[in-house]
Amino acid sequence: MKRQIIDTIERYDSIIIHRHVRPDPDAYGSQLGLKMIIQDNYPEKRVFAAGDHDFSLDYLGCPDEVTPQLYEGALVIVTDTANTERIDGSHYFEGAELIKIDHHPDDDRYGTMRWVEPEASATSELIYRLFKEGEQSSGWKMSAEAARLLYAGIIGDTGRFLHPSAGPETFLAAAELVSYGFDRPALHNAMYEMDVPLLKLNGYILQNLHVEDGVGVVKITSETMDEFGVTASDTAKLVGVPGAVKGLIAWVFLIEEEDQIRLRFRSKGPVVNELARRFGGGGHKLAAGASAGNWGEAERAAQALRELCSN
């Protein structure tokens, strides 16, 4: 599959790369890292990164302004996005071909070509594997900036290598990326500074975790986020915090956004992605997300998680 993707990239003069809404470091890392790898090795090609910018990720870069006209005859690649409804941008289907590169379960099998490996720690790790194939078959080179972006994506999605998804291939990829000589301390400092408000919110989460029969529920309102100076996207970085609570087998975050309640499920055993699909979402077996239209529906999702874990 990696060779097919490289062959396809080589055929197109114009390439547009999308990622998911409410981006995290892996979304930016995989999207912008792939863009830079293509530009570095095919300077004659036009390569664009689509999507709204999240200013908390300024330290990684910014997407481009992409007009609808640019999609005509272009190759479109979507990274780190399991479902079409989460793709940031409405013209991704108007290109000549569509490639999906992702590390979430392939529940929404969109695209003319798909490379999906749910066991991978991050989509940025997959992009690095793609680079290694290109290095061997086509003499690809990687810049320090591209390496920085992919490393940031891996750091972000593995929780600085603390998550179980970080396996031997992940550490090997990270070690090789570091060898390209980017300013690693500066990157870690930027990520830490972004996380300072979250460290304060961390205590609030543990204090306001409601546990019933081994299932935890955390409710974060817009007022709470304003108080701590964080966004709904920021709170995603703390979803794993309740995992340290003894006796907890699963939990859900109910996060108030402008037009919906974001549901983030986590589990130490019970499979939660099927539950997430009932609420229009999806994800990994032990880590999934969905959304609710109001607090009542969000509470029903929490109750559904309790019922799932009681069976």
C-alpha positions in Angstrom: 0.0 0.0 0.0 2.8 2.4 0.8 4.3 1.9 -2.7 0.9 2.5 -4.3 0.5 5.8 -2.4 3.9 7.0 -3.4 3.2 6.1 -7.1 -0.1 8.0 -6.9 1.6 11.0 -5.3 4.2 11.0 -8.1 1.4 11.1 -10.8 -0.2 14.4 -9.6 1.0 17.9 -10.0 -1.4 19.3 -7.4 -2.1 17.6 -4.0 -4.4 18.8 -1.2 -4.1 17.3 2.3 -6.9 17.4 4.8 -7.2 16.3 8.5 -9.9 16.3 11.1 -11.7 19.2 12.8 -10.6 20.2 16.3 -7.1 19.3 15.4 -4.5 17.9 17.8 -0.7 17.6 17.3 -1.1 14.3 15.4 -3.6 15.9 13.0 -1.2 18.8 12.3 1.9 16.6 12.5 0.7 14.1 9.9 -0.9 16.7 7.6 1.9 19.3 7.6 4.6 16.7 7.9 3.4 14.9 4.8 3.0 18.2 3.0 6.6 19.1 3.7 8.0 15.7 2.7 6.2 15.9 -0.7 7.4 19.5 -1.2 11.0 18.7 -0.2 11.2 15.8 -2.7 9.0 17.1 -5.5 9.5 20.9 -5.5 7.6 21.2 -8.8 4.4 20.0 -7.2 1.8 22.3 -5.6 0.9 21.0 -2.2 -1.7 22.5 0.1 -2.8 21.8 3.7 -6.6 22.4 4.1 -8.7 23.2 7.2 -9.3 25.9 9.8 -6.3 26.9 11.9 -6.2 26.2 15.6 -4.1 29.0 17.1 -3.0 26.8 20.1 -1.0 24.8 17.5 0.9 27.9 16.1 4.1 26.3 17.1 3.6 23.6 14.5 2.5 25.7 11.6 -0.6 26.8 9.8 -2.8 25.4 7.0 -3.2 27.1 3.6 -6.0 29.0 2.1 -7.5 26.4 -0.3 -10.1 27.5 -2.9 -12.6 25.1 -4.5 -11.0 25.6 -7.9 -7.8 24.0 -6.7 -9.5 20.6 -6.3 -10.0 20.2 -10.1 -7.6 17.4 -11.2 -5.9 17.2 -7.7 -5.1 14.3 -5.5 -6.7 14.6 -2.1 -5.2 12.9 0.9 -7.0 12.8 4.3 -4.8 12.0 7.4 -5.8 11.0 10.9 -9.6 11.1 10.3 -11.8 8.1 10.8 -15.1 9.4 9.5 -16.0 11.8 6.6 -18.1 13.9 9.0 -14.9 14.8 10.9 -12.9 15.9 7.8 -12.1 19.6 8.1 -13.2 21.1 4.8 -16.2 20.5 2.5 -14.5 20.0 -0.9 -12.3 16.9 -0.1 -14.5 14.8 -2.5 -14.0 17.0 -5.5 -10.5 15.9 -6.4 -9.5 13.3 -9.0 -8.6 10.7 -6.3 -9.0 10.4 -2.5 -6.5 8.6 -0.2 -7.2 7.9 3.4 -4.3 7.4 5.8 -5.3 6.8 9.4 -4.7 4.8 12.6 -8.3 4.6 13.8 -10.5 1.6 12.9 -11.7 1.7 9.3 -15.4 2.1 10.1 -16.0 4.6 7.4 -14.4 3.2 4.3 -14.1 6.3 2.3 -11.6 7.0 -0.4 -10.4 5.4 -3.6 -7.4 4.1 -1.6 -7.1 3.4 2.1 -4.1 2.8 4.3 -5.5 2.2 7.8 -3.5 0.6 10.7 -5.4 0.8 14.0 -2.4 -0.7 15.9 -0.2 2.3 15.0 0.4 4.8 17.8 -0.3 7.8 15.6 -0.9 8.7 12.0 2.4 10.6 12.1 4.1 7.3 12.7 2.4 6.0 9.5 3.7 9.0 7.6 7.2 8.2 8.8 6.8 4.6 7.6 5.6 6.1 4.2 8.8 8.2 4.2 11.0 5.2 4.8 9.4 3.4 1.8 10.0 6.5 -0.3 13.5 6.8 1.0 14.3 3.2 -0.2 12.3 3.2 -3.4 12.6 6.8 -4.6 15.5 8.4 -2.7 13.3 10.6 -0.6 15.0 13.0 1.8 13.6 14.5 5.0 14.2 17.9 6.4 14.6 18.7 10.1 11.3 20.6 10.0 9.4 17.6 8.6 10.9 15.4 11.3 9.9 17.9 13.9 6.3 17.8 12.8 6.1 14.0 12.7 7.8 13.7 16.1 5.3 16.2 17.6 2.4 14.1 16.2 3.8 11.0 17.8 4.4 12.7 21.1 0.9 14.1 21.2 -1.0 10.9 20.4 1.1 8.7 22.7 1.0 11.1 25.7 4.7 11.4 25.6 5.1 7.6 25.1 3.0 6.8 28.1 0.0 5.2 26.3 0.0 1.5 25.6 -0.1 2.2 21.8 3.5 3.3 21.9 5.2 0.1 20.8 8.8 -0.8 19.6 8.1 0.7 16.1 7.0 3.9 17.7 10.2 4.3 19.8 12.4 3.4 16.7 10.6 6.0 14.6 11.0 8.7 17.4 14.7 7.9 17.7 15.3 8.2 14.0 13.3 11.4 13.8 15.3 13.0 16.6 18.5 12.2 14.6 17.4 14.8 12.0 18.5 17.5 14.3 15.5 19.7 15.0 15.3 21.7 18.3 13.7 19.0 20.5 13.9 21.0 23.8 12.1 23.9 22.1 9.4 21.7 20.8 8.8 20.0 24.2 8.8 23.4 25.9 6.2 24.7 23.4 4.0 21.6 24.0 4.5 22.0 27.8 3.5 25.7 27.7 0.4 24.8 25.8 -0.4 22.2 28.5 0.0 24.5 31.6 -3.7 25.5 31.9 -4.5 21.8 31.5 -2.4 20.9 34.5 -4.6 23.1 36.5 -7.7 21.6 35.0 -6.4 18.1 35.8 -7.1 18.6 39.5 -10.6 19.8 38.8 -11.3 16.6 36.8 -10.2 14.3 39.6 -12.3 16.3 42.1 -15.4 16.3 39.9 -15.2 12.7 38.7 -18.5 11.0 39.5 -18.0 7.2 39.9 -20.9 4.7 39.9 -20.3 0.9 39.7 -16.9 1.4 38.2 -18.0 3.9 35.6 -16.8 7.5 35.8 -18.4 10.6 34.3 -16.8 14.0 34.0 -18.9 17.0 33.0 -17.0 20.1 31.7 -19.1 23.1 30.9 -18.1 26.1 28.8 -18.0 28.1 32.0 -15.4 25.7 33.5 -13.3 25.9 30.3 -13.4 29.7 30.4 -12.3 29.6 34.1 -9.3 27.6 33.3 -8.5 29.2 30.0 -8.8 26.1 27.9 -10.8 25.1 24.8 -12.9 22.0 24.2 -10.1 20.7 22.0 -7.6 21.2 24.8 -9.6 19.0 27.2 -9.1 16.0 24.9 -5.5 15.8 26.2 -6.8 15.0 29.7 -9.3 12.2 28.9 -6.8 9.6 30.1 -6.5 11.2 33.6 -9.2 9.1 35.3 -7.4 5.9 34.3 -5.3 6.2 37.4 -8.4 5.9 39.6 -8.5 2.6 41.4 -11.6 0.4 40.5 -12.5 2.5 37.4 -13.2 0.3 34.4 -14.6 2.9 31.9 -15.4 6.6 31.8 -16.8 9.3 29.6 -16.1 13.1 29.4 -19.1 15.3 28.6 -17.6 18.5 27.1 -19.8 21.5 26.2 -19.1 23.0 22.8 -20.8 25.8 21.0 -23.4 23.6 19.2 -23.1 20.2 20.8 -21.9 18.1 23.8 -18.7 16.2 22.9 -18.6 12.7 24.2 -15.2 11.1 24.8 -15.2 7.4 26.0 -12.3 5.6 27.5 -12.2 2.0 28.8 -9.9 -0.5 30.5 -11.8 -3.5 29.1 -15.3 -3.0 27.8 -15.5 -2.2 24.1 -16.8 1.4 23.7 -16.5 2.2 20.0 -19.8 0.4 19.3 -21.5 2.6 21.9 -19.9 5.7 20.3 -21.4 4.7 16.9 -24.8 4.7 18.5 -24.3 8.4 19.0 -22.9 9.2 15.6 -19.2 8.6 16.4 -16.6 5.9 16.5 -13.0 5.2 17.2 -10.8 2.5 18.9 -12.2 -0.3 21.0 -11.0 1.3 24.2 -11.0 4.9 23.1 -13.8 6.4 21.1 -15.7 9.7 20.6 -19.2 10.9 19.6 -21.5 13.9 20.2 -24.8 14.7 21.7 -27.2 17.5 20.8 -27.9 18.5 24.4 -27.1 17.6 28.0 -30.1 15.2 28.2 -28.7 13.1 25.3 -25.2 13.3 26.9 -26.6 12.0 30.1 -28.2 9.1 28.2 -24.9 8.3 26.7 -23.3 8.2 30.2 -26.1 5.9 31.3 -25.6 3.7 28.3 -21.9 3.3 29.3 -23.0 2.2 32.8 -25.3 -0.4 31.3 -22.6 -1.6 28.9 -20.2 -2.1 31.8 -22.8 -3.8 34.0 -23.3 -6.7 31.5 
